[in-house]
Amino acid sequence: MSSAGHRNARIDALRFLFSLIIVLHHTRYLLGYEHAIFAGGSLAVEFFFFVSGYLMMASAEKRASRPAGPGTETAQGARMAPGAETAQGARTALGTETAQFLRRKIAGILPEFVTAWFVGFFFISAVRHYGPRAMAGLFVRDFFELTLVKMSGLFVGGFDGVIWYVSAMFLVMAVLYPLIRRFPDFFPKIGAPLMALFLLGYLCQSQGSPRDPAVWLGLCFKGIVRTAADLCIGIVCWQIAEKIRRTDWTMAGRILLTLLEPACYLAAIWYMYTRLPSKQDYFFLMLFAAAVTLSFADVPGAARAGGGRTGRVTSWLARYSTALYFSHLYYATNLNRILPADLGSAQRVAVYLACAMGTALGVMYFAAFLRAHKRGMIRAFVKSK
C-alpha cells in the first residue's frame, strides 16, 4: 500500500515476483546449490523488509497526524487517554497502540500462515510415512513455529524455515514502532539510519553476507540483526519518498527517476540469478532500497490498485504471494523422498511449482473463508456481551 492508504499496483506486482524468486531459490533443496534457479535469491527477502519498514513508518505518521483532542495524539506522538497526562499514562497508551499495530499486522497473515503450516504438517507426515505416534511427536517438536517467536532463540528446529521472516519482523517491529512514536522527530531522521548503518556494518565485518538468518551470534540470531537493519532502511525509504513526492521535478528529472526504478530492480534480480551470497550483497541491497523508494514515491504517476483491471489483478497477486511464501518450502525439502530417482531436473521443478502454487491457491481462498466467517467462529466459543 502507499502512504496515502491506496494500494500501489507496482509494489503488489513486485510482491509476487520476489515471492516467486524465493520459491525458485529453494530449488536448491531439489537440485543442489550448484544447479539451483536463483541460487542467490534469498536476497529477495530484503524487498519485503523494506516495504514493511516503509508501511510501518507510514502507519506511525498517519497516527501522529490525527487532530489532537481527548483520547488522540499529543505533540510527542504518544496516544493519551483523557486524564492520562502523566508520563506513565503516555507510556501505557503507547504500549496499547503498539499492541494494536502488531495485532493488525499479524491478522493480515495469520490465516494463510496457520493454514499453510498444517498443510505442510500433514504432507510431511504422509511423505515420511508417520503413524499417529510419530505425527504427535512432530507436532510437539515443531508446534512452537506457530507462536511466531521462533527467532527469539527460544526454539530451534521446525519444518517451515521461511517462518523466520515473519517471526523476526514482528519481534523487531515491537521495538521499532514505539521508538518511532515516542521520538517522531529524532528516530526516523537520525536513529533509524544510524542503526541501519551500524548493524549492516557489523554484519559485513563479522559475518560477510547478511544472509543465513539462523546463525546464532551469541545474543540473538543473525536474522534479527538483518531484520532490524532492513526495517530501519524502510523507515528511511519513507522519508526520501515523501521528499521526492514534494519536489517539483522537471521532465528530465521525471524521466531519470522513471528509468532508475526498473534499472535498480533489474540489477538486483541479475545479481540474485548469477551470484552467490557475498559482501557484494550490501551494494545490491541499497539498489533494492532505492527501487522500493521510487516505487512508493510514484513520481511518474503509475497506476494504483483499487480501480480498473490492473489494480484488481495486482491486488490478487499480492494476496497470493503471501500464501505462496508460506506454502512451498516443505515441498522443496521433501519431494525428493517420493519423486523417481531418474526424474530430470526440469520435471522436478515442474512438480515442485505445481505443488507449491496449487497449495498456495487453496490456502489463499481458505484463508479468505476464515476471515469471512471469523465472527461466527468466535461466537461458537465466546459468549457475546
ChimeraX attribute file (.defattr): number of C-alpha atoms within 10 A of each C-alpha:
attribute: neighborCount
match mode: 1-to-1
recipient: residues
	/A:1	20
	/A:2	19
	/A:3	20
	/A:4	10
	/A:5	11
	/A:6	11
	/A:7	21
	/A:8	23
	/A:9	27
	/A:10	21
	/A:11	23
	/A:12	22
	/A:13	20
	/A:14	20
	/A:15	24
	/A:16	22
	/A:17	16
	/A:18	22
	/A:19	25
	/A:20	19
	/A:21	23
	/A:22	25
	/A:23	26
	/A:24	22
	/A:25	23
	/A:26	27
	/A:27	25
	/A:28	18
	/A:29	18
	/A:30	20
	/A:31	18
	/A:32	12
	/A:33	16
	/A:34	9
	/A:35	13
	/A:36	20
	/A:37	22
	/A:38	26
	/A:39	25
	/A:40	26
	/A:41	28
	/A:42	21
	/A:43	28
	/A:44	23
	/A:45	18
	/A:46	23
	/A:47	23
	/A:48	22
	/A:49	24
	/A:50	28
	/A:51	27
	/A:52	21
	/A:53	28
	/A:54	27
	/A:55	22
	/A:56	25
	/A:57	27
	/A:58	20
	/A:59	16
	/A:60	19
	/A:61	17
	/A:62	13
	/A:63	17
	/A:64	21
	/A:65	13
	/A:66	12
	/A:67	10
	/A:68	13
	/A:69	11
	/A:70	12
	/A:71	13
	/A:72	17
	/A:73	20
	/A:74	19
	/A:75	11
	/A:76	13
	/A:77	23
	/A:78	26
	/A:79	28
	/A:80	23
	/A:81	17
	/A:82	11
	/A:83	9
	/A:84	15
	/A:85	12
	/A:86	10
	/A:87	11
	/A:88	10
	/A:89	17
	/A:90	21
	/A:91	17
	/A:92	16
	/A:93	18
	/A:94	21
	/A:95	17
	/A:96	13
	/A:97	19
	/A:98	19
	/A:99	15
	/A:100	12
	/A:101	18
	/A:102	18
	/A:103	13
	/A:104	11
	/A:105	16
	/A:106	15
	/A:107	12
	/A:108	14
	/A:109	16
	/A:110	17
	/A:111	21
	/A:112	27
	/A:113	24
	/A:114	16
	/A:115	21
	/A:116	26
	/A:117	22
	/A:118	14
	/A:119	15
	/A:120	21
	/A:121	19
	/A:122	14
	/A:123	16
	/A:124	20
	/A:125	18
	/A:126	12
	/A:127	14
	/A:128	14
	/A:129	11
	/A:130	15
	/A:131	11
	/A:132	10
	/A:133	9
	/A:134	13
	/A:135	18
	/A:136	12
	/A:137	13
	/A:138	17
	/A:139	17
	/A:140	10
	/A:141	15
	/A:142	16
	/A:143	15
	/A:144	16
	/A:145	23
	/A:146	16
	/A:147	8
	/A:148	20
	/A:149	19
	/A:150	21
	/A:151	26
	/A:152	17
	/A:153	13
	/A:154	8
	/A:155	14
	/A:156	13
	/A:157	12
	/A:158	17
	/A:159	19
	/A:160	20
	/A:161	14
	/A:162	17
	/A:163	21
	/A:164	20
	/A:165	19
	/A:166	20
	/A:167	21
	/A:168	24
	/A:169	24
	/A:170	19
	/A:171	19
	/A:172	18
	/A:173	22
	/A:174	15
	/A:175	12
	/A:176	23
	/A:177	22
	/A:178	21
	/A:179	18
	/A:180	24
	/A:181	24
	/A:182	19
	/A:183	15
	/A:184	19
	/A:185	13
	/A:186	12
	/A:187	19
	/A:188	23
	/A:189	15
	/A:190	11
	/A:191	15
	/A:192	24
	/A:193	18
	/A:194	16
	/A:195	18
	/A:196	23
	/A:197	15
	/A:198	13
	/A:199	18
	/A:200	22
	/A:201	16
	/A:202	14
	/A:203	20
	/A:204	17
	/A:205	10
	/A:206	11
	/A:207	17
	/A:208	17
	/A:209	18
	/A:210	26
	/A:211	20
	/A:212	14
	/A:213	18
	/A:214	17
	/A:215	12
	/A:216	14
	/A:217	13
	/A:218	7
	/A:219	8
	/A:220	14
	/A:221	19
	/A:222	21
	/A:223	23
	/A:224	24
	/A:225	21
	/A:226	22
	/A:227	29
	/A:228	25
	/A:229	28
	/A:230	31
	/A:231	28
	/A:232	29
	/A:233	29
	/A:234	32
	/A:235	27
	/A:236	24
	/A:237	27
	/A:238	28
	/A:239	17
	/A:240	17
	/A:241	22
	/A:242	15
	/A:243	12
	/A:244	18
	/A:245	15
	/A:246	11
	/A:247	10
	/A:248	11
	/A:249	14
	/A:250	9
	/A:251	9
	/A:252	9
	/A:253	12
	/A:254	15
	/A:255	13
	/A:256	11
	/A:257	20
	/A:258	18
	/A:259	10
	/A:260	16
	/A:261	19
	/A:262	14
	/A:263	14
	/A:264	21
	/A:265	20
	/A:266	15
	/A:267	14
	/A:268	22
	/A:269	20
	/A:270	15
	/A:271	20
	/A:272	23
	/A:273	17
	/A:274	12
	/A:275	14
	/A:276	19
	/A:277	19
	/A:278	14
	/A:279	15
	/A:280	14
	/A:281	22
	/A:282	19
	/A:283	10
	/A:284	20
	/A:285	21
	/A:286	16
	/A:287	20
	/A:288	23
	/A:289	23
	/A:290	21
	/A:291	23
	/A:292	26
	/A:293	25
	/A:294	23
	/A:295	24
	/A:296	27
	/A:297	24
	/A:298	20
	/A:299	20
	/A:300	16
	/A:301	9
	/A:302	14
	/A:303	15
	/A:304	22
	/A:305	23
	/A:306	16
	/A:307	11
	/A:308	10
	/A:309	10
	/A:310	16
	/A:311	20
	/A:312	14
	/A:313	15
	/A:314	24
	/A:315	25
	/A:316	16
	/A:317	20
	/A:318	21
	/A:319	21
	/A:320	22
	/A:321	25
	/A:322	20
	/A:323	28
	/A:324	27
	/A:325	23
	/A:326	27
	/A:327	31
	/A:328	27
	/A:329	23
	/A:330	24
	/A:331	23
	/A:332	24
	/A:333	18
	/A:334	18
	/A:335	19
	/A:336	17
	/A:337	11
	/A:338	9
	/A:339	12
	/A:340	10
	/A:341	8
	/A:342	6
	/A:343	10
	/A:344	11
	/A:345	14
	/A:346	10
	/A:347	11
	/A:348	19
	/A:349	18
	/A:350	12
	/A:351	16
	/A:352	26
	/A:353	19
	/A:354	13
	/A:355	16
	/A:356	22
	/A:357	21
	/A:358	14
	/A:359	19
	/A:360	25
	/A:361	17
	/A:362	17
	/A:363	26
	/A:364	24
	/A:365	16
	/A:366	16
	/A:367	21
	/A:368	15
	/A:369	12
	/A:370	16
	/A:371	15
	/A:372	11
	/A:373	11
	/A:374	11
	/A:375	10
	/A:376	11
	/A:377	12
	/A:378	11
	/A:379	10
	/A:380	9
	/A:381	8
	/A:382	9
	/A:383	7
	/A:384	7
	/A:385	3
